[in-house]
Amino acid sequence: MRLTARIRTRDGWAVSHAVVTVADMTGAQALRAEADAEGAVRDATPLEPGAYTVIVTAVGYAPAASSVIVTASGLAEVGTVTLARQGGTELPPPGPWTVDPVHSSVAAVAQHLGISSVHGRFTEFSGSIEIAPDDVTKSRVEAVIRAASVDTGNGMRDGHLKSPDFLDVERFPEITYRSTGLTATGSDRWTVHGELGMHGVVRPVDLDLTYLGTGPDPWGGTRAAFRATTELHREDFAMNYNQVLQAGITAIGTTLRVELDIQAVQGESLPAA
């Protein structure tokens, strides 16, 4: 193995479609290699010792160039290359976007017995995004989650979560979120202000949002990707059940860490299957 590199976004995500080109000091191409699914580049082409220019490109990102010295062994260790999204802090193009639930996830993590975590997700949800054309802070997000679609990988635990002790899905079948505003907090980062309705209670909840970029999909559409996180406290939504074990340890933690990975398709509806 002669060339090694790792291609990442500023948020640490792998750029699996990156291409690395190595040119010698005359500008002639010495090798060209593509990143794998983990954003790693490994190429066994031997290189003559000396100085080279490494250029990393990927659709949707600004190119990055750096210099590398190839040792007598022919090894070129480029290290981690960070690519910046083209467009900086710009949001996706204005207009309506529809959340694609097949390529998105709504997950939550709770502490269990004070020593480990229980991971769960909701498998049925829908959502829409409206990017305002003139003032992006007026953009809107709405989402509806079917409470009964909670899945933690354990049928008995899922049944308890659906019961009146927790979500009470018979009385409150939907969990809703409606945004009320948007604030920029950094490059490609935003705070979404909104109201979460769950278990018959509506509370203000902010989402820490990272915009991961926009690009074409294989079906002729345009997609935008986002990652968002927040923390919820069960008692804020009148879910006060808890089983206290010996030494005062609670069976299920009262804080939930919510993790959203969202793909949205440009337009008011999803493309036909």
Contacts in CASP RR format, 6 or more apart in sequence:
PFRMAT RR
TARGET T0000
AUTHOR 0000-0000-0000
METHOD contacts of the structure
MODEL  1
MRLTARIRTRDGWAVSHAVVTVADMTGAQALRAEADAEGAVRDATPLEPG
AYTVIVTAVGYAPAASSVIVTASGLAEVGTVTLARQGGTELPPPGPWTVD
PVHSSVAAVAQHLGISSVHGRFTEFSGSIEIAPDDVTKSRVEAVIRAASV
DTGNGMRDGHLKSPDFLDVERFPEITYRSTGLTATGSDRWTVHGELGMHG
VVRPVDLDLTYLGTGPDPWGGTRAAFRATTELHREDFAMNYNQVLQAGIT
AIGTTLRVELDIQAVQGESLPAA
1 42 0 8 1.000
1 43 0 8 1.000
1 44 0 8 1.000
1 75 0 8 1.000
2 43 0 8 1.000
2 44 0 8 1.000
2 45 0 8 1.000
2 46 0 8 1.000
2 47 0 8 1.000
2 74 0 8 1.000
2 75 0 8 1.000
2 76 0 8 1.000
3 20 0 8 1.000
3 22 0 8 1.000
3 31 0 8 1.000
3 33 0 8 1.000
3 41 0 8 1.000
3 42 0 8 1.000
3 43 0 8 1.000
3 45 0 8 1.000
3 47 0 8 1.000
3 76 0 8 1.000
3 78 0 8 1.000
4 40 0 8 1.000
4 41 0 8 1.000
4 42 0 8 1.000
4 76 0 8 1.000
4 77 0 8 1.000
4 78 0 8 1.000
4 79 0 8 1.000
5 20 0 8 1.000
5 35 0 8 1.000
5 40 0 8 1.000
5 41 0 8 1.000
5 54 0 8 1.000
5 56 0 8 1.000
5 77 0 8 1.000
5 78 0 8 1.000
5 79 0 8 1.000
5 80 0 8 1.000
5 81 0 8 1.000
6 14 0 8 1.000
6 39 0 8 1.000
6 40 0 8 1.000
6 41 0 8 1.000
6 79 0 8 1.000
6 80 0 8 1.000
6 81 0 8 1.000
7 14 0 8 1.000
7 15 0 8 1.000
7 18 0 8 1.000
7 20 0 8 1.000
7 35 0 8 1.000
7 39 0 8 1.000
7 40 0 8 1.000
7 41 0 8 1.000
7 56 0 8 1.000
7 58 0 8 1.000
7 80 0 8 1.000
7 81 0 8 1.000
7 83 0 8 1.000
8 14 0 8 1.000
8 15 0 8 1.000
8 39 0 8 1.000
8 80 0 8 1.000
8 81 0 8 1.000
8 82 0 8 1.000
8 83 0 8 1.000
9 15 0 8 1.000
9 61 0 8 1.000
9 82 0 8 1.000
9 83 0 8 1.000
9 85 0 8 1.000
9 212 0 8 1.000
10 82 0 8 1.000
10 83 0 8 1.000
10 84 0 8 1.000
10 85 0 8 1.000
10 187 0 8 1.000
10 188 0 8 1.000
11 188 0 8 1.000
11 210 0 8 1.000
11 212 0 8 1.000
11 227 0 8 1.000
12 82 0 8 1.000
13 212 0 8 1.000
14 35 0 8 1.000
14 37 0 8 1.000
14 38 0 8 1.000
14 39 0 8 1.000
14 40 0 8 1.000
15 35 0 8 1.000
15 39 0 8 1.000
15 58 0 8 1.000
15 61 0 8 1.000
15 83 0 8 1.000
16 35 0 8 1.000
16 36 0 8 1.000
16 37 0 8 1.000
16 38 0 8 1.000
16 39 0 8 1.000
17 34 0 8 1.000
17 35 0 8 1.000
17 58 0 8 1.000
17 59 0 8 1.000
18 34 0 8 1.000
18 35 0 8 1.000
18 39 0 8 1.000
18 41 0 8 1.000
18 56 0 8 1.000
18 57 0 8 1.000
18 58 0 8 1.000
18 61 0 8 1.000
18 81 0 8 1.000
18 83 0 8 1.000
19 32 0 8 1.000
19 33 0 8 1.000
19 34 0 8 1.000
19 35 0 8 1.000
19 56 0 8 1.000
19 57 0 8 1.000
19 58 0 8 1.000
20 32 0 8 1.000
20 33 0 8 1.000
20 34 0 8 1.000
20 35 0 8 1.000
20 41 0 8 1.000
20 43 0 8 1.000
20 54 0 8 1.000
20 55 0 8 1.000
20 56 0 8 1.000
20 78 0 8 1.000
20 81 0 8 1.000
21 29 0 8 1.000
21 31 0 8 1.000
21 32 0 8 1.000
21 54 0 8 1.000
21 55 0 8 1.000
21 56 0 8 1.000
21 57 0 8 1.000
22 29 0 8 1.000
22 30 0 8 1.000
22 31 0 8 1.000
22 32 0 8 1.000
22 47 0 8 1.000
22 52 0 8 1.000
22 53 0 8 1.000
22 54 0 8 1.000
22 55 0 8 1.000
22 68 0 8 1.000
22 76 0 8 1.000
23 29 0 8 1.000
23 30 0 8 1.000
23 52 0 8 1.000
23 53 0 8 1.000
23 55 0 8 1.000
24 30 0 8 1.000
24 48 0 8 1.000
24 52 0 8 1.000
24 53 0 8 1.000
25 51 0 8 1.000
25 52 0 8 1.000
25 53 0 8 1.000
27 53 0 8 1.000
30 45 0 8 1.000
30 47 0 8 1.000
30 52 0 8 1.000
31 43 0 8 1.000
31 45 0 8 1.000
31 47 0 8 1.000
33 41 0 8 1.000
33 42 0 8 1.000
33 43 0 8 1.000
33 45 0 8 1.000
34 41 0 8 1.000
35 41 0 8 1.000
36 42 0 8 1.000
41 78 0 8 1.000
46 74 0 8 1.000
47 70 0 8 1.000
47 74 0 8 1.000
47 76 0 8 1.000
48 70 0 8 1.000
48 74 0 8 1.000
49 70 0 8 1.000
49 71 0 8 1.000
49 72 0 8 1.000
49 74 0 8 1.000
50 69 0 8 1.000
50 70 0 8 1.000
51 67 0 8 1.000
51 68 0 8 1.000
51 69 0 8 1.000
51 70 0 8 1.000
52 67 0 8 1.000
52 68 0 8 1.000
52 69 0 8 1.000
52 70 0 8 1.000
52 76 0 8 1.000
53 65 0 8 1.000
53 66 0 8 1.000
53 67 0 8 1.000
53 68 0 8 1.000
54 65 0 8 1.000
54 66 0 8 1.000
54 67 0 8 1.000
54 68 0 8 1.000
54 76 0 8 1.000
54 78 0 8 1.000
54 81 0 8 1.000
55 63 0 8 1.000
55 64 0 8 1.000
55 65 0 8 1.000
56 63 0 8 1.000
56 64 0 8 1.000
56 65 0 8 1.000
56 81 0 8 1.000
56 83 0 8 1.000
57 63 0 8 1.000
58 83 0 8 1.000
59 215 0 8 1.000
60 85 0 8 1.000
60 86 0 8 1.000
60 213 0 8 1.000
60 214 0 8 1.000
60 215 0 8 1.000
61 83 0 8 1.000
61 84 0 8 1.000
61 85 0 8 1.000
61 86 0 8 1.000
62 83 0 8 1.000
62 84 0 8 1.000
62 85 0 8 1.000
62 86 0 8 1.000
64 81 0 8 1.000
64 82 0 8 1.000
64 83 0 8 1.000
64 84 0 8 1.000
66 78 0 8 1.000
66 81 0 8 1.000
68 76 0 8 1.000
68 77 0 8 1.000
68 78 0 8 1.000
69 76 0 8 1.000
70 76 0 8 1.000
85 188 0 8 1.000
85 211 0 8 1.000
85 212 0 8 1.000
85 213 0 8 1.000
88 187 0 8 1.000
88 188 0 8 1.000
89 184 0 8 1.000
89 186 0 8 1.000
89 187 0 8 1.000
89 188 0 8 1.000
89 211 0 8 1.000
91 131 0 8 1.000
91 136 0 8 1.000
91 139 0 8 1.000
91 211 0 8 1.000
92 131 0 8 1.000
92 211 0 8 1.000
92 213 0 8 1.000
92 214 0 8 1.000
92 222 0 8 1.000
92 224 0 8 1.000
92 264 0 8 1.000
92 266 0 8 1.000
93 131 0 8 1.000
93 214 0 8 1.000
93 222 0 8 1.000
93 266 0 8 1.000
94 131 0 8 1.000
94 132 0 8 1.000
94 133 0 8 1.000
95 130 0 8 1.000
95 131 0 8 1.000
95 133 0 8 1.000
95 266 0 8 1.000
95 267 0 8 1.000
96 128 0 8 1.000
96 129 0 8 1.000
96 130 0 8 1.000
96 266 0 8 1.000
96 267 0 8 1.000
96 268 0 8 1.000
97 128 0 8 1.000
97 129 0 8 1.000
97 130 0 8 1.000
97 131 0 8 1.000
97 224 0 8 1.000
97 264 0 8 1.000
97 265 0 8 1.000
97 266 0 8 1.000
97 267 0 8 1.000
98 127 0 8 1.000
98 128 0 8 1.000
98 129 0 8 1.000
98 264 0 8 1.000
98 265 0 8 1.000
98 267 0 8 1.000
98 268 0 8 1.000
98 269 0 8 1.000
98 270 0 8 1.000
99 125 0 8 1.000
99 126 0 8 1.000
99 127 0 8 1.000
99 128 0 8 1.000
99 129 0 8 1.000
99 143 0 8 1.000
99 262 0 8 1.000
99 263 0 8 1.000
99 264 0 8 1.000
100 223 0 8 1.000
100 263 0 8 1.000
100 264 0 8 1.000
100 265 0 8 1.000
100 270 0 8 1.000
101 124 0 8 1.000
101 125 0 8 1.000
101 126 0 8 1.000
103 263 0 8 1.000
104 125 0 8 1.000
104 260 0 8 1.000
104 261 0 8 1.000
104 262 0 8 1.000
104 263 0 8 1.000
105 121 0 8 1.000
105 259 0 8 1.000
105 260 0 8 1.000
105 261 0 8 1.000
106 121 0 8 1.000
106 122 0 8 1.000
106 125 0 8 1.000
106 145 0 8 1.000
106 258 0 8 1.000
106 260 0 8 1.000
107 119 0 8 1.000
107 120 0 8 1.000
107 121 0 8 1.000
107 122 0 8 1.000
107 258 0 8 1.000
107 259 0 8 1.000
107 260 0 8 1.000
107 261 0 8 1.000
108 119 0 8 1.000
108 120 0 8 1.000
108 121 0 8 1.000
108 232 0 8 1.000
108 256 0 8 1.000
108 257 0 8 1.000
108 258 0 8 1.000
108 259 0 8 1.000
109 117 0 8 1.000
109 118 0 8 1.000
109 119 0 8 1.000
109 120 0 8 1.000
109 256 0 8 1.000
109 257 0 8 1.000
109 259 0 8 1.000
110 117 0 8 1.000
110 118 0 8 1.000
110 252 0 8 1.000
110 253 0 8 1.000
110 255 0 8 1.000
110 256 0 8 1.000
110 257 0 8 1.000
111 117 0 8 1.000
111 118 0 8 1.000
111 252 0 8 1.000
111 253 0 8 1.000
111 255 0 8 1.000
112 118 0 8 1.000
112 251 0 8 1.000
112 252 0 8 1.000
112 253 0 8 1.000
113 245 0 8 1.000
113 249 0 8 1.000
113 251 0 8 1.000
114 249 0 8 1.000
114 250 0 8 1.000
114 253 0 8 1.000
118 152 0 8 1.000
118 157 0 8 1.000
118 252 0 8 1.000
119 152 0 8 1.000
120 150 0 8 1.000
120 151 0 8 1.000
120 152 0 8 1.000
120 153 0 8 1.000
121 150 0 8 1.000
121 151 0 8 1.000
121 152 0 8 1.000
122 145 0 8 1.000
122 146 0 8 1.000
122 147 0 8 1.000
122 149 0 8 1.000
122 150 0 8 1.000
122 151 0 8 1.000
122 175 0 8 1.000
123 149 0 8 1.000
123 151 0 8 1.000
124 145 0 8 1.000
124 146 0 8 1.000
124 148 0 8 1.000
124 149 0 8 1.000
125 143 0 8 1.000
125 144 0 8 1.000
125 145 0 8 1.000
125 146 0 8 1.000
125 149 0 8 1.000
126 143 0 8 1.000
126 144 0 8 1.000
127 141 0 8 1.000
127 142 0 8 1.000
127 143 0 8 1.000
127 144 0 8 1.000
128 141 0 8 1.000
128 142 0 8 1.000
128 143 0 8 1.000
128 268 0 8 1.000
129 139 0 8 1.000
129 140 0 8 1.000
129 141 0 8 1.000
129 224 0 8 1.000
129 264 0 8 1.000
130 139 0 8 1.000
130 140 0 8 1.000
130 141 0 8 1.000
131 139 0 8 1.000
132 138 0 8 1.000
132 139 0 8 1.000
132 140 0 8 1.000
136 182 0 8 1.000
137 181 0 8 1.000
137 182 0 8 1.000
137 183 0 8 1.000
137 184 0 8 1.000
138 181 0 8 1.000
138 182 0 8 1.000
139 179 0 8 1.000
139 181 0 8 1.000
139 182 0 8 1.000
140 178 0 8 1.000
140 179 0 8 1.000
140 181 0 8 1.000
141 177 0 8 1.000
141 178 0 8 1.000
141 179 0 8 1.000
141 192 0 8 1.000
142 176 0 8 1.000
142 177 0 8 1.000
142 178 0 8 1.000
142 179 0 8 1.000
143 176 0 8 1.000
143 177 0 8 1.000
144 174 0 8 1.000
144 175 0 8 1.000
144 176 0 8 1.000
145 174 0 8 1.000
145 175 0 8 1.000
145 176 0 8 1.000
145 177 0 8 1.000
146 173 0 8 1.000
146 174 0 8 1.000
146 175 0 8 1.000
147 162 0 8 1.000
147 167 0 8 1.000
147 169 0 8 1.000
147 172 0 8 1.000
147 173 0 8 1.000
147 174 0 8 1.000
147 175 0 8 1.000
147 198 0 8 1.000
148 162 0 8 1.000
148 167 0 8 1.000
148 169 0 8 1.000
148 173 0 8 1.000
150 158 0 8 1.000
150 161 0 8 1.000
150 162 0 8 1.000
150 167 0 8 1.000
151 158 0 8 1.000
152 158 0 8 1.000
152 161 0 8 1.000
160 166 0 8 1.000
161 167 0 8 1.000
162 168 0 8 1.000
162 169 0 8 1.000
164 171 0 8 1.000
165 239 0 8 1.000
165 241 0 8 1.000
166 199 0 8 1.000
166 234 0 8 1.000
166 239 0 8 1.000
166 241 0 8 1.000
167 175 0 8 1.000
167 198 0 8 1.000
167 199 0 8 1.000
167 239 0 8 1.000
168 199 0 8 1.000
171 200 0 8 1.000
172 198 0 8 1.000
172 199 0 8 1.000
172 200 0 8 1.000
175 196 0 8 1.000
175 197 0 8 1.000
175 198 0 8 1.000
176 196 0 8 1.000
176 197 0 8 1.000
176 198 0 8 1.000
177 194 0 8 1.000
177 195 0 8 1.000
177 196 0 8 1.000
177 197 0 8 1.000
177 205 0 8 1.000
178 194 0 8 1.000
178 195 0 8 1.000
179 192 0 8 1.000
179 193 0 8 1.000
179 194 0 8 1.000
180 193 0 8 1.000
180 194 0 8 1.000
180 195 0 8 1.000
180 204 0 8 1.000
181 192 0 8 1.000
181 193 0 8 1.000
181 194 0 8 1.000
182 190 0 8 1.000
182 191 0 8 1.000
182 192 0 8 1.000
182 193 0 8 1.000
183 190 0 8 1.000
183 191 0 8 1.000
183 193 0 8 1.000
184 190 0 8 1.000
185 191 0 8 1.000
185 208 0 8 1.000
188 210 0 8 1.000
188 211 0 8 1.000
188 212 0 8 1.000
188 213 0 8 1.000
189 208 0 8 1.000
189 209 0 8 1.000
189 210 0 8 1.000
189 211 0 8 1.000
190 209 0 8 1.000
190 210 0 8 1.000
190 211 0 8 1.000
191 206 0 8 1.000
191 207 0 8 1.000
191 208 0 8 1.000
191 209 0 8 1.000
192 206 0 8 1.000
192 207 0 8 1.000
192 209 0 8 1.000
192 228 0 8 1.000
193 204 0 8 1.000
193 206 0 8 1.000
194 204 0 8 1.000
194 205 0 8 1.000
194 206 0 8 1.000
194 207 0 8 1.000
195 202 0 8 1.000
195 203 0 8 1.000
195 204 0 8 1.000
195 205 0 8 1.000
196 202 0 8 1.000
196 203 0 8 1.000
196 204 0 8 1.000
196 205 0 8 1.000
196 232 0 8 1.000
197 203 0 8 1.000
197 237 0 8 1.000
198 237 0 8 1.000
199 237 0 8 1.000
199 238 0 8 1.000
199 239 0 8 1.000
200 237 0 8 1.000
200 238 0 8 1.000
201 236 0 8 1.000
201 237 0 8 1.000
201 238 0 8 1.000
203 236 0 8 1.000
203 237 0 8 1.000
205 230 0 8 1.000
205 232 0 8 1.000
206 230 0 8 1.000
207 228 0 8 1.000
207 229 0 8 1.000
207 230 0 8 1.000
207 260 0 8 1.000
208 228 0 8 1.000
208 229 0 8 1.000
208 230 0 8 1.000
209 226 0 8 1.000
209 227 0 8 1.000
209 228 0 8 1.000
210 226 0 8 1.000
210 227 0 8 1.000
210 228 0 8 1.000
211 224 0 8 1.000
211 225 0 8 1.000
211 226 0 8 1.000
212 224 0 8 1.000
212 225 0 8 1.000
212 226 0 8 1.000
212 227 0 8 1.000
213 224 0 8 1.000
213 225 0 8 1.000
214 222 0 8 1.000
214 223 0 8 1.000
214 224 0 8 1.000
214 225 0 8 1.000
215 222 0 8 1.000
215 223 0 8 1.000
215 224 0 8 1.000
216 222 0 8 1.000
216 223 0 8 1.000
217 223 0 8 1.000
217 265 0 8 1.000
219 271 0 8 1.000
221 265 0 8 1.000
221 266 0 8 1.000
221 271 0 8 1.000
222 265 0 8 1.000
222 266 0 8 1.000
223 263 0 8 1.000
223 264 0 8 1.000
223 265 0 8 1.000
223 266 0 8 1.000
224 263 0 8 1.000
224 264 0 8 1.000
224 266 0 8 1.000
225 261 0 8 1.000
225 262 0 8 1.000
225 263 0 8 1.000
225 264 0 8 1.000
226 260 0 8 1.000
226 261 0 8 1.000
226 262 0 8 1.000
226 264 0 8 1.000
227 259 0 8 1.000
227 260 0 8 1.000
227 261 0 8 1.000
227 262 0 8 1.000
228 259 0 8 1.000
228 260 0 8 1.000
228 262 0 8 1.000
229 257 0 8 1.000
229 258 0 8 1.000
229 259 0 8 1.000
229 260 0 8 1.000
230 257 0 8 1.000
230 258 0 8 1.000
231 255 0 8 1.000
231 256 0 8 1.000
231 257 0 8 1.000
231 258 0 8 1.000
232 255 0 8 1.000
232 256 0 8 1.000
232 258 0 8 1.000
233 254 0 8 1.000
233 255 0 8 1.000
233 256 0 8 1.000
234 240 0 8 1.000
234 253 0 8 1.000
234 254 0 8 1.000
234 255 0 8 1.000
234 256 0 8 1.000
235 254 0 8 1.000
242 250 0 8 1.000
242 251 0 8 1.000
242 252 0 8 1.000
242 253 0 8 1.000
242 254 0 8 1.000
243 250 0 8 1.000
243 251 0 8 1.000
243 252 0 8 1.000
244 250 0 8 1.000
244 251 0 8 1.000
245 251 0 8 1.000
265 271 0 8 1.000
END
